[in-house]
Amino acid sequence: MTTAQRRWNAFRRNGRAWWSLVFFVTLFCLSLCAEIIANDRPLLVMVHGRLHSPVLHDYTERDFGGEFDTPADFRDPLLTAYIDAHGWALWPPVRFADATINYDAPAVPAPPGGGNWLGTDDQGRDILARLLYGFRLSVLFGLALTLAGSVTGIAAGAVMGYRGGRLDLFGQRILEIWSGIPVLYLLMLVGSMFRMTFWTLLGVMLLFGWMRLVPAVRTEFLRGRNLDHVRAARALGVPQWRIMLRHVLPNAMVAVVTFLPFQLNGSIVALTSLDFLGFGLPPGYPSLGELVAQGRANLHAPWIGCSVFGLLGGTLMLLVFIGEGVRDALDPSVTNPAPSPRR
């Protein structure tokens, strides 16, 4: 049995970490299909023997018996009655998108019920739909920031640790200065100069998100560059980039993989915090931080705060359990337990 198989089996034996991974992946896959689960358009519409797919294509009122070329509003009672009279419509389980306003709600914010399973926010939008779309946005942002920051941090730490000397000292001074820059003030400055979008915020956060892995990778490369097989490869004339990739990097990846779930956790918290403070994504994005701010501002509507707190707390807890499972699986004492002494 290879080392990778032993580590995977050790992770599988950790029931808490394994089921946390299964549950998190299931939630993420469901969020990727958010348009099929929560949407204000039908999935399929059959009218006069013709099949339409409003989720994938845009249609006008004229396509369904109307007189204008304006986009079809499938929540319009007249259009709904026309479809029911001349065919049928297959709706998603939740008939609201992330920005759909329920004008039929008895109050704003409305408690759970009447088609809104978790109620509505202070603008009449369905909370379940916004949680679903917001979870997808937060996880995708966290994954992009984690992966891009990890690649940059691994490259910087590898060069600093393997080369050493003045380059290492100069790199450490840059890290000390760069880490002292206040990120919040920089985001306020960038937000006042440019329109903050998903990619703009990701780029600004990436300027500081790559530094977390540099110390761990640098330490592994400092230790690994003096190993016997590395020195032998260097004596044989093997290119330095190949030595770094094949002989030193695999040992450093153990520390990197251990940090990845916690990196993702911190990225999601950072985006939520910025949205809560008003320095994150602009209005219009399905933001979990905005729901947190609404929960604070509407204490008389506890379903808002409880819903977003349950999703955020559950997500962060799952990622922590996954990270602990990965850490234990990479521990040699767990994957290669010492044999019990014979009596």
C-alpha positions in Angstrom: 0.0 0.0 0.0 1.4 3.4 -1.0 1.7 6.4 1.2 -1.1 8.2 -0.5 -3.5 5.2 0.0 -2.5 5.0 3.7 -3.2 8.7 4.1 -6.6 8.4 2.3 -7.6 5.5 4.5 -6.6 7.4 7.6 -8.8 10.3 6.5 -11.7 7.9 5.8 -11.4 6.4 9.2 -12.0 9.8 10.7 -15.7 9.8 10.5 -16.2 13.4 11.5 -13.9 14.7 8.8 -15.2 12.3 6.2 -18.8 13.1 6.6 -18.0 16.8 6.9 -16.3 16.5 3.5 -19.3 14.7 2.0 -21.8 17.2 3.4 -19.7 20.2 2.2 -19.3 18.8 -1.3 -23.0 18.1 -1.4 -23.9 21.6 -0.4 -21.4 23.1 -3.0 -22.8 20.9 -5.8 -26.3 22.0 -4.9 -25.2 25.6 -5.0 -23.7 25.1 -8.4 -27.2 24.1 -9.6 -28.8 27.2 -7.9 -30.6 28.2 -11.1 -32.4 24.9 -11.2 -33.3 24.9 -7.5 -34.3 28.5 -7.0 -35.4 30.7 -9.9 -38.2 33.0 -10.9 -38.4 31.3 -14.4 -39.8 27.9 -15.1 -37.4 25.1 -16.1 -39.5 24.0 -19.0 -42.6 25.5 -20.6 -44.8 23.6 -23.2 -47.1 25.9 -25.1 -49.0 24.9 -28.3 -46.8 21.8 -28.6 -43.5 23.8 -28.5 -41.0 23.2 -25.7 -39.3 26.3 -24.2 -36.4 26.5 -21.7 -36.6 29.9 -20.0 -33.7 29.0 -17.7 -31.4 28.7 -20.6 -32.9 31.2 -23.1 -34.6 34.6 -22.9 -38.1 34.9 -24.3 -40.5 37.8 -24.9 -44.1 38.2 -24.2 -44.9 37.7 -27.8 -43.6 34.1 -27.6 -46.4 33.4 -25.1 -49.3 35.2 -26.7 -48.4 38.7 -25.6 -48.4 41.9 -27.7 -45.0 43.3 -26.8 -41.4 42.3 -27.3 -40.4 43.0 -23.7 -38.9 40.2 -21.6 -41.4 37.7 -20.4 -42.3 38.0 -16.7 -43.3 34.5 -15.7 -44.7 35.7 -12.4 -47.3 37.8 -14.2 -50.7 36.3 -13.5 -51.8 36.9 -17.1 -48.8 35.0 -18.6 -49.2 32.2 -16.0 -52.9 31.8 -16.9 -52.0 31.7 -20.6 -49.4 29.0 -20.1 -51.8 26.9 -18.0 -54.6 27.3 -20.6 -52.4 26.2 -23.6 -49.8 23.9 -22.0 -47.9 23.4 -18.8 -44.8 24.7 -16.9 -42.3 22.9 -14.8 -41.1 25.2 -12.0 -38.1 24.8 -9.7 -38.7 23.9 -6.0 -38.2 27.6 -5.0 -39.9 30.1 -7.3 -37.6 32.9 -6.5 -34.2 33.9 -7.7 -31.7 35.8 -5.5 -33.0 39.2 -6.6 -36.7 38.4 -7.0 -39.0 40.5 -4.8 -42.1 38.9 -3.5 -44.8 41.6 -3.9 -47.4 39.2 -2.5 -45.7 38.9 0.9 -47.8 40.0 3.8 -45.0 42.2 5.3 -41.4 43.2 4.7 -39.5 41.4 6.1 -42.0 38.5 6.0 -41.7 35.4 8.3 -41.3 31.9 6.8 -44.4 30.7 4.9 -46.4 31.6 1.9 -43.8 30.2 -0.6 -40.8 31.7 1.2 -39.5 28.7 3.2 -37.1 30.9 5.3 -39.0 34.2 5.0 -37.9 37.3 3.2 -35.3 40.0 3.9 -36.0 43.7 4.4 -36.4 44.2 0.6 -38.8 41.3 0.1 -36.3 38.9 -1.4 -36.4 35.2 -0.6 -33.8 34.3 2.0 -33.4 30.7 0.9 -32.6 31.7 -2.6 -30.1 34.4 -1.4 -28.4 31.9 0.9 -28.1 29.4 -2.0 -26.6 31.9 -4.4 -24.5 33.6 -1.7 -23.0 30.3 -0.6 -21.9 29.6 -4.1 -20.4 33.0 -4.5 -18.6 32.8 -1.2 -17.1 29.3 -1.8 -16.1 30.2 -5.4 -14.4 33.4 -4.2 -12.7 31.5 -1.4 -11.5 28.7 -3.7 -10.2 31.2 -6.2 -8.4 33.3 -3.6 -7.0 30.1 -1.8 -5.7 28.5 -5.0 -4.2 31.7 -6.5 -2.7 32.7 -3.2 -1.3 29.2 -2.6 0.4 29.1 -6.0 2.0 32.5 -5.4 2.9 31.8 -1.8 4.5 28.4 -2.7 6.6 30.0 -5.5 7.8 32.8 -3.2 8.6 30.5 -0.3 10.3 27.9 -2.5 12.6 30.5 -4.1 13.4 32.1 -0.7 14.1 28.8 1.0 16.0 27.1 -1.7 18.3 30.0 -2.7 18.7 31.4 0.8 21.3 34.1 1.5 20.6 37.6 0.6 17.5 36.7 -1.5 16.0 35.1 1.6 16.8 38.1 3.8 15.5 40.5 1.3 12.3 38.5 0.9 11.7 38.3 4.6 12.0 42.1 4.9 9.5 42.5 2.0 7.1 40.2 3.9 7.4 42.2 7.1 6.7 45.5 5.3 3.9 44.1 3.1 2.1 42.4 6.0 2.1 45.8 7.9 -0.1 47.5 5.3 -3.7 47.9 6.5 -5.9 45.9 4.1 -9.1 47.6 5.1 -7.7 51.1 4.3 -6.4 49.9 1.0 -9.8 48.4 0.1 -11.5 51.7 1.0 -9.0 53.6 -1.3 -9.5 51.1 -4.2 -13.3 51.2 -3.7 -13.3 55.0 -4.0 -11.3 54.9 -7.2 -12.8 52.0 -9.0 -16.1 50.2 -9.1 -15.6 47.1 -6.9 -16.5 43.9 -8.7 -15.8 40.2 -8.0 -12.5 40.2 -9.9 -11.4 43.6 -8.5 -12.0 42.5 -4.9 -10.3 39.2 -5.7 -7.2 40.9 -7.1 -6.9 43.3 -4.1 -7.3 40.4 -1.6 -4.8 38.3 -3.6 -2.2 41.1 -3.0 -2.1 40.0 0.7 -3.5 36.4 0.6 -0.3 34.8 -0.7 1.8 35.5 2.4 0.2 32.9 4.7 2.0 29.9 3.2 5.4 31.5 2.6 6.9 30.8 6.1 5.9 27.1 6.0 7.1 26.5 2.5 10.3 28.4 3.1 11.1 26.3 6.2 10.6 23.1 4.2 12.8 24.2 1.4 15.5 25.4 3.8 15.5 21.9 5.4 15.1 20.0 2.1 17.9 21.7 0.1 20.5 20.0 2.3 19.2 16.5 2.1 21.5 13.9 0.6 19.4 13.1 -2.5 19.0 16.8 -3.3 22.7 17.4 -2.9 23.4 14.4 -5.2 21.0 15.7 -7.8 22.7 19.1 -7.7 26.1 17.4 -8.1 24.9 15.5 -11.1 24.0 18.8 -12.8 20.2 18.5 -12.6 18.6 21.9 -13.2 17.6 23.7 -10.1 13.9 24.1 -11.1 13.7 20.4 -11.6 15.2 19.7 -8.2 12.8 22.1 -6.6 9.8 20.5 -8.3 10.7 16.8 -8.0 12.8 16.5 -4.9 11.9 19.3 -2.5 8.3 20.4 -3.3 6.6 17.1 -2.5 7.9 17.3 1.1 6.6 20.9 1.3 3.2 20.0 0.0 2.4 18.2 3.2 2.3 21.5 5.1 0.5 23.2 2.2 -2.3 20.7 2.0 -2.8 20.9 5.7 -3.3 24.6 5.6 -5.7 24.6 2.6 -9.0 24.0 4.4 -8.1 26.7 6.9 -7.1 29.0 4.1 -10.5 28.5 2.5 -12.2 29.1 5.8 -10.3 32.4 6.2 -11.1 33.5 2.7 -14.9 33.0 3.2 -14.8 34.9 6.5 -12.8 37.7 4.9 -15.4 38.2 2.1 -18.3 38.0 4.6 -16.7 40.5 6.9 -16.0 43.0 4.1 -19.6 42.7 2.8 -20.8 43.2 6.3 -18.8 46.4 6.7 -19.8 47.7 3.3 -16.4 47.4 1.6 -16.9 44.2 -0.3 -19.1 43.4 -3.3 -21.4 46.1 -4.6 -25.2 45.9 -4.1 -26.8 43.4 -6.4 -24.5 40.5 -5.5 -26.0 37.7 -3.4 -23.9 38.4 -0.3 -23.9 36.5 3.0 -22.3 39.5 4.6 -25.2 41.7 3.6 -27.6 39.2 5.1 -25.6 39.3 8.4 -26.0 43.1 8.3 -29.7 42.8 7.7 -30.0 40.4 10.6 -28.3 42.9 12.9 -30.5 45.8 11.6 -33.8 43.7 11.9 -33.7 42.1 15.3 -37.5 41.9 15.1 -37.1 39.4 12.2 -34.9 36.7 13.9 -35.3 34.4 10.9 -32.8 36.5 8.9 -30.0 36.3 11.4 -30.6 32.7 12.4 -30.6 31.5 8.7 -27.4 33.1 7.7 -25.7 32.3 11.0 -26.7 28.7 10.6 -25.2 28.5 7.1 -22.0 30.4 7.9 -21.4 28.6 11.2 -22.1 25.2 9.7 -19.8 25.9 6.7 -16.9 27.1 8.8 -17.4 24.2 11.2 -17.3 21.7 8.3 -14.1 23.2 6.9 -12.5 23.1 10.4 -13.4 19.4 10.7 -12.0 18.7 7.2 -8.8 20.5 8.0 -8.3 18.6 11.2 -8.9 15.3 9.3 -6.3 16.3 6.7 -3.8 17.2 9.4 -4.3 13.9 11.2 -4.1 12.0 7.9 -0.8 13.6 7.0 0.6 12.8 10.5 3.1 9.9 10.1 2.2 8.6 13.5 -1.3 8.1 12.3 -0.7 6.7 8.8 2.3 4.6 10.0 1.4 3.5 13.5 4.2 1.9 15.5 3.8 -1.9 15.9 2.6 -3.0 19.3 5.3 -4.7 21.4 5.0 -8.5 21.7 4.3 -10.0 25.0 
